[in-house]
Amino acid sequence: MDPNLQYWQSNGQSFLSRLRLWFKILDPSSVLSSQAEIEQARTLLQNEGLTQRKEKVVCLIYLSSVHPDTGGVISPLFRSQVFLPISASNPHCSGFNHANRNATATKDNKTSMKQSILIVGTVAYSTFAGALPQIILKRFRLIGAVAETFSRSLLPVPLSACLAGFSVMVVRSEEADNGIRVFDSNGNAIGVSKAAGSKAIKETALSRAALFGTTAAVPTLLLALLKRAKFVQRNPMIIAPVRHISTAIIFGLMIPVSFSLFPQFGKIKKESLEEEFQSLDSNGELFYHRGL
């Protein structure tokens, strides 16, 4: 099993431990790690005799840069450290979902073409749906206070959450179609399961919906409270910068929280898997790489 998954198995089974680890992984300086540093980290992790402190440093470089399934180096554009500054772009979100998926699904030209079409379609659909509140206001010329509040304040919250989850489910649909590898408690791969693939997609979609939904909801609630203050009523121009700053802060805080909601090395009961897994001699639980 890849050292990446081994580290998550031993250090990421509780929410708080995952949260602490993600705060370290998301250090933006680690995105500048060179190819030589990443390869050196890979080599060091395969050797014995590392000090505990050095092992942690090496692991963080490896965790932030190497894909657990393929062992390939993730493009700096799609590493977790750059999710905050450039995730406002729909193409980047779809590319991030694809680059950090569980990559054990069967690959062929037909599958690759299908995924490319799905990614392009997801970007186009998400762009249109994201502009829906403004389209409703302008197209139908809704100028009533209730309609304007609904379109600009209420609708973006569930819309953001649904679109984020939808993007994950579409871009990573091949994991449910073809299955992903499952492991025993010792880290040995014992087969490929579509049920585990569906669970990995569902968990990641929920975490992404929580990220974008919370980021849309909290600034909206904050502004609704601030608009009642006399200072803000006298200085309405302060609303726009407060909205942008609060959105950036909430989004930045929610990234490690949402990444930590579910384990990277997830568990699934043997009874929830396909028939061929039922005869396995295990303690009732198997494991899988969730992806990000």
C-alpha positions in Angstrom: 0.0 0.0 0.0 1.2 3.5 -0.8 2.9 5.4 2.1 0.3 8.1 1.7 -2.6 5.7 2.6 -0.5 4.1 5.3 0.0 7.5 7.0 -3.7 8.4 6.8 -4.7 4.9 8.2 -2.5 5.4 11.3 -3.0 9.2 11.8 -6.4 10.2 10.4 -9.1 8.2 12.0 -10.5 10.9 14.2 -11.9 14.3 13.0 -9.5 16.3 15.2 -6.4 14.4 14.1 -7.4 14.8 10.4 -8.1 18.5 11.0 -4.6 19.1 12.5 -3.0 17.2 9.7 -4.9 19.1 7.0 -3.8 22.5 8.5 -0.2 21.2 8.1 -0.7 19.8 4.6 -2.4 23.1 3.4 0.8 25.1 4.2 1.2 27.0 0.9 5.0 26.8 1.0 4.9 23.0 0.4 3.4 23.5 -3.0 6.8 24.8 -4.1 8.4 21.4 -3.4 10.6 20.4 -6.4 10.4 17.1 -8.2 13.7 16.1 -6.6 12.4 16.9 -3.1 9.3 14.8 -3.7 11.2 11.9 -5.1 13.6 12.1 -2.1 10.6 12.1 0.3 9.3 9.0 -1.5 12.7 7.2 -1.1 13.1 8.2 2.5 9.6 6.9 3.4 10.6 3.5 2.0 13.6 3.3 4.2 13.9 2.6 7.9 15.7 4.8 10.5 14.0 8.1 10.0 13.7 10.3 13.1 10.1 11.1 14.1 10.5 14.8 13.4 12.1 14.2 10.0 9.4 11.6 9.1 6.7 14.1 9.7 8.3 16.7 7.4 8.9 14.1 4.7 5.3 12.8 5.0 3.8 16.3 4.6 5.7 16.8 1.4 4.6 13.4 0.1 1.0 13.7 1.3 0.6 17.1 -0.4 2.2 16.2 -3.7 1.7 12.5 -4.6 -1.5 10.7 -5.6 -2.1 7.7 -3.3 -3.4 5.5 -6.1 -1.1 6.1 -9.0 2.0 7.2 -7.1 2.3 10.1 -9.7 3.1 13.7 -8.7 -0.1 15.8 -8.7 0.2 19.0 -10.8 0.8 22.0 -8.6 -2.3 23.6 -10.1 -4.5 20.9 -8.5 -2.9 20.3 -5.2 -4.9 21.0 -2.0 -2.7 24.0 -1.1 -3.9 26.1 -4.1 -7.6 25.3 -3.7 -8.3 28.5 -1.8 -6.8 31.1 -4.3 -8.1 29.7 -7.5 -11.2 27.6 -6.7 -13.6 30.4 -7.7 -13.2 29.0 -11.2 -15.6 26.3 -12.2 -13.0 24.6 -14.5 -10.5 24.5 -11.7 -13.0 22.9 -9.3 -13.8 20.2 -11.9 -10.2 19.7 -12.6 -9.4 19.5 -8.9 -12.1 16.8 -8.4 -10.7 14.8 -11.2 -7.1 15.1 -10.3 -7.7 14.1 -6.7 -10.2 11.3 -7.3 -9.7 7.6 -6.5 -7.8 6.6 -9.6 -8.0 2.8 -9.5 -11.0 2.6 -11.8 -10.3 0.8 -15.1 -8.9 3.2 -17.8 -9.4 3.0 -21.5 -9.8 5.5 -24.3 -13.6 5.2 -24.2 -13.7 5.9 -20.4 -11.2 8.8 -20.8 -13.4 10.4 -23.5 -16.5 10.0 -21.4 -14.9 11.7 -18.4 -13.6 14.5 -20.6 -17.2 15.1 -21.9 -18.6 15.0 -18.4 -16.0 17.5 -17.1 -16.8 19.9 -19.9 -20.5 19.5 -19.4 -20.2 20.0 -15.6 -18.3 23.2 -16.1 -20.9 24.6 -18.6 -23.9 23.5 -16.4 -22.3 24.9 -13.2 -21.5 28.2 -14.9 -25.1 28.6 -16.0 -26.6 27.5 -12.7 -24.3 29.8 -10.8 -25.6 32.7 -12.7 -29.2 31.7 -12.2 -30.1 34.2 -9.5 -29.0 37.1 -11.7 -30.8 35.6 -14.7 -34.0 35.4 -12.7 -33.8 39.0 -11.7 -32.9 40.4 -15.1 -34.9 38.1 -17.3 -38.2 38.4 -15.4 -37.5 41.9 -14.1 -38.3 40.9 -10.6 -37.9 44.1 -8.6 -39.9 43.3 -5.5 -38.1 43.2 -2.2 -39.0 39.6 -1.5 -38.0 38.4 -4.9 -34.7 40.2 -4.7 -33.9 38.9 -1.2 -34.7 35.4 -2.4 -32.6 35.6 -5.5 -29.6 37.3 -4.0 -29.5 36.0 -0.4 -31.4 32.8 0.0 -31.1 31.0 -3.4 -27.3 31.1 -3.6 -26.9 29.0 -0.4 -28.5 25.7 -1.5 -27.5 26.4 -5.1 -23.8 26.6 -4.1 -24.0 23.4 -2.0 -25.9 21.4 -4.7 -23.6 22.5 -7.5 -20.5 21.6 -5.5 -21.8 18.1 -4.7 -23.1 17.6 -8.2 -19.7 18.4 -9.7 -18.1 15.7 -7.6 -20.7 13.1 -8.4 -20.5 13.7 -12.2 -16.7 14.1 -12.5 -16.0 11.0 -10.4 -18.9 8.8 -11.6 -16.5 6.2 -13.1 -15.6 5.1 -9.5 -19.2 3.9 -9.0 -19.3 2.5 -12.5 -16.0 0.6 -12.4 -15.3 0.3 -8.7 -12.3 1.2 -6.5 -9.8 -1.0 -4.6 -10.6 -2.1 -1.1 -8.0 -3.2 1.5 -7.9 -5.3 4.6 -6.7 -4.1 7.9 -3.1 -4.8 6.9 -3.3 -2.7 3.8 -3.4 -5.5 1.3 -5.6 -4.9 -1.7 -8.2 -7.6 -1.9 -10.5 -6.6 -4.8 -12.4 -3.8 -6.5 -15.8 -2.7 -5.3 -18.5 -0.5 -6.9 -20.2 -0.1 -3.5 -17.0 1.4 -2.0 -16.7 3.7 -5.1 -20.3 5.0 -4.5 -19.6 5.6 -0.8 -16.4 7.5 -1.6 -18.2 9.7 -4.1 -21.1 10.4 -1.7 -18.8 11.3 1.2 -16.7 13.7 -1.0 -19.8 15.3 -2.5 -21.2 15.9 1.0 -17.9 17.4 2.2 -17.8 19.7 -0.9 -21.4 20.7 -0.4 -20.6 21.6 3.2 -17.7 23.7 2.1 -19.5 25.8 -0.5 -22.8 25.9 1.3 -21.3 27.2 4.5 -19.2 29.7 2.6 -22.4 31.1 1.0 -24.5 31.0 4.1 -22.3 32.6 6.8 -21.5 35.9 5.0 -25.2 36.2 4.0 -26.2 35.8 7.7 -23.4 38.2 8.8 -24.5 40.9 6.3 -28.2 40.5 7.3 -27.2 41.3 10.9 -24.8 44.1 10.0 -27.4 45.9 7.8 -29.4 46.5 11.0 -26.5 48.5 12.5 -26.8 52.3 12.2 -23.1 52.6 11.3 -23.7 50.4 8.3 -26.9 52.1 7.3 -25.0 55.4 7.2 -22.1 53.8 5.3 -23.7 51.3 2.9 -20.5 51.1 0.8 -18.9 49.0 3.5 -21.2 46.1 2.7 -19.3 45.0 -0.4 -15.9 44.7 1.2 -17.3 43.0 4.2 -19.0 40.5 2.0 -15.8 39.7 0.1 -13.5 39.6 3.1 -15.9 37.4 5.2 -16.4 35.0 2.2 -12.6 34.6 1.8 -12.1 34.0 5.6 -15.0 31.5 5.9 -13.9 29.7 2.8 -10.3 29.4 4.0 -11.4 28.1 7.4 -13.9 25.6 5.9 -11.4 24.0 3.5 -9.5 22.0 6.2 -12.8 21.4 8.1 -14.6 20.0 5.0 -11.5 17.9 4.0 -11.6 16.4 7.5 -15.3 15.5 7.7 -14.6 12.0 6.4 -11.4 9.9 6.6 -9.2 9.7 3.6 -8.7 6.0 4.3 -12.4 5.2 4.9 -14.1 2.2 6.4 -16.9 0.1 4.9 -18.7 -2.9 6.4 -18.1 -6.1 4.6 -21.9 -6.6 4.5 -22.3 -3.5 2.4 -20.0 -4.8 -0.4 -20.6 -7.1 -3.3 -21.2 -10.8 -2.9 -17.7 -11.9 -3.7 -16.4 -10.1 -0.5 -18.8 -11.9 1.9 -16.6 -15.0 2.1 -13.5 -13.1 3.1 -12.0 -13.9 6.5 -12.0 -10.3 8.0 -13.2 -8.6 11.1 -16.2 -7.2 9.3 -14.6 -3.9 8.1 -12.6 -3.2 4.9 -10.9 0.1 3.8 -10.8 2.3 0.7 -9.2 5.5 -0.4 -11.9 8.2 -0.5 -10.1 10.7 -2.7 -10.5 14.4 -2.2 
